[in-house]
Amino acid sequence: MIGVNELKSGMVIKIDNELWSVVNYQHVKPGKGPAYLKVKIKNLLKGNVQEKSFRTADKAEDVFIEKKTMQYLYNTEDEYVFMDNTNYEQTHLVKKFLEGYELYLKEGLNVDIQFLDDRPINVIFPTFVELKITSTQQGLKGDTVTNALKPAECETGLGVQVPLFINEGDTIKIDTRDGSYSERV
């Protein structure tokens, strides 16, 4: 058991005999009453996300999870294939594991996959990924007074808003937490 003040993003806990991954958390100290922790958690088996509030004195059951860094190789019609970087074993994940993140996948990308009893239960993407711009409109010269953005499409099909100076062929860094442009590489 651990105190809820020790929770971190990506940590796996057991609530009501179900496994939940901490997506994010926020300490709340209202004007009246005691402080509490507002946690967004994702059910690792069902995939649903919910918010839960804990008092600071509450405890949560920590679950030992094995984490392996694996490299994305390719995908088939209904699964993604990853390779363990240490022993070169391949792991096949059904598409539901990466729902919402599949457009960040590029061959050679390393991700952390969490295992419970040798069964994959969660995929943790790096905070930033680098993708090449395949199509975008030409920025207007001199239109740099404001923080103007234009739509662009990356090599994986991900659509992102980028500054006007970004051109086709440029490689950019994208924040996987919210899908926003971070910087040009």
N, C-alpha and C positions, 0 to 999 in steps of 0.2 A: 504494500500500500504506500502511496505517496500523497503528499499534500497537494491540493489543486493549485497552489501557488507555484509549484514546480513544473506545471504543464508547459510544453513547448510545441510549436507547430511541427507536425509530422509524427508526434508521439502517439503510440497506440495504447488505449486504455479499454478496460472491460466495464460496461455498464449494463445491468440487467442481463447478464450472460451473453451479451453481444459485443463484438469488437468494433470500436470507433476510433477513427483517426482525427487528431486535432487539426483543424484547418487553420483557424486563428483564434485568438483570445484577447480579451480586453479587461483590465482592472477598472471597476466602476466604484467611485466613492460618492454616493449621493449626499446631498445636504443633510438629510435626515436618515437615520438608520445606519446599519453596519455596511461596510464595504463588501462587495461580492465580485465574482469573476464571471464574465459573460463569455461563453465558449461556443464557437461554431464547430460542430463535429460531423464527420461523415461516416456512415455505417459501411464497413468494409465488405459485408456480404451482400447487402441490398443496394448500396450505392446512394441512398437518400441522405440529404444534408439537413441538419436541424440545429437550432440554437438552444443552449441549455445554460442555466445560471447555477452557480455553486457559491455557497458561503465560503469565506476564506478558511474556515476551520474544517471543511469537508475533506474527505480522503477519496482517492480513486485507485482502482486496482490496475497497477502497471503490468503490461504483458511483455514478456521477452520476445523480441522480434529480431530475426537475423536479417541484416541488410547487406545486399551484394550490389556492387557497381557493375552494371552490365551495358553492353554496347548494342545499339539498335542495328540490325542487319537488313531486314526486308520485311514486307508484309504479304500475306496471301489474301484471299477473298474474305476470310473471316477471322484471321488472327495475325498478330505481330510476332516476329522472331527476334529474340535478344540472345547475346552470347556473354557468358561469364568471362570477365577479363583475366581471371586467375587460372581457371582450369579449362576454358574454351568450351564448356558444355552449353548447349542451347536450351532456351526456355521459350515456350510458345504461350502467348497471352491472348485471350479472346478480346475482341474489340471493345467490350464494355469497360475494361480496365483503363483505357486511355480516353474515354469519352470526354470530349471537350479539349483534349490536349493533342490529338492526332496531327493537327496542322503544324505543330512544333517539331515533329519527328523528321529527322534528316539522317541519311545513312552515316553511321559512325558516331552518332550522338550518344554520350554516356548518361545513363539515368541510374538512380538507386531504386532497386526493387526490394520490397520487404517480404520476408517469408515467415510463415508460422507453420511449424511441423513440415518443412520442405514443400509447402504449398504457397505460391505467390498470392499476396493479399492486397498489395498497394504498390503504386509506382510514384516516385518522387522525382519531378523534373528539376533540372538546374534552374536557378532564378533567371538567368539570361541565356538565350540561344542566338546564334549568328545565322542569318539567312540572307540569300542573295535576292535582290529585286529583279523580277522578270518583266514586269510591265508597270509603267506609271506615265502620267502626263508630264509634258515639259513644263517646268516652272517659268513664270513670267519674269523677265529680267527687271530688276529694280523693285520688285514686289516683296521687299524684305522689312518694311517698316513694322509690320505686325507679326505675330507668331502664326503665320498662315500655314496651313497644312493641306496636303493633297492626298488622294487615295493611291495606294500602290498594292501590287500583288507580289508575294514572295514565291520562291521556287517550290514550296510545298502547297501553294494554293491559299495561304493565309492572307487575308486582306488587312491592311494596316494603314493608319494615317501617318504620313511622314512630312518633314519640312520640305519647302520648295526646292532646296538645293540638292536633294537626293535624286539620282538618275538611274535608269536601267543599268544593271550590271554592278551597282554598288552593293556592298555587303553591310547590313545593319544589325545592331544588337536589339533584341526584342525582350521585354520583360514578360515572363510566362505567367506571372501572377494576374496581370490584367490585360495582356496582349498589346501593350503600348510600345511605341518606338522609344528607344533609350538613347542610342548614339550611332554614328556611322563608324564602321571599323576600318 
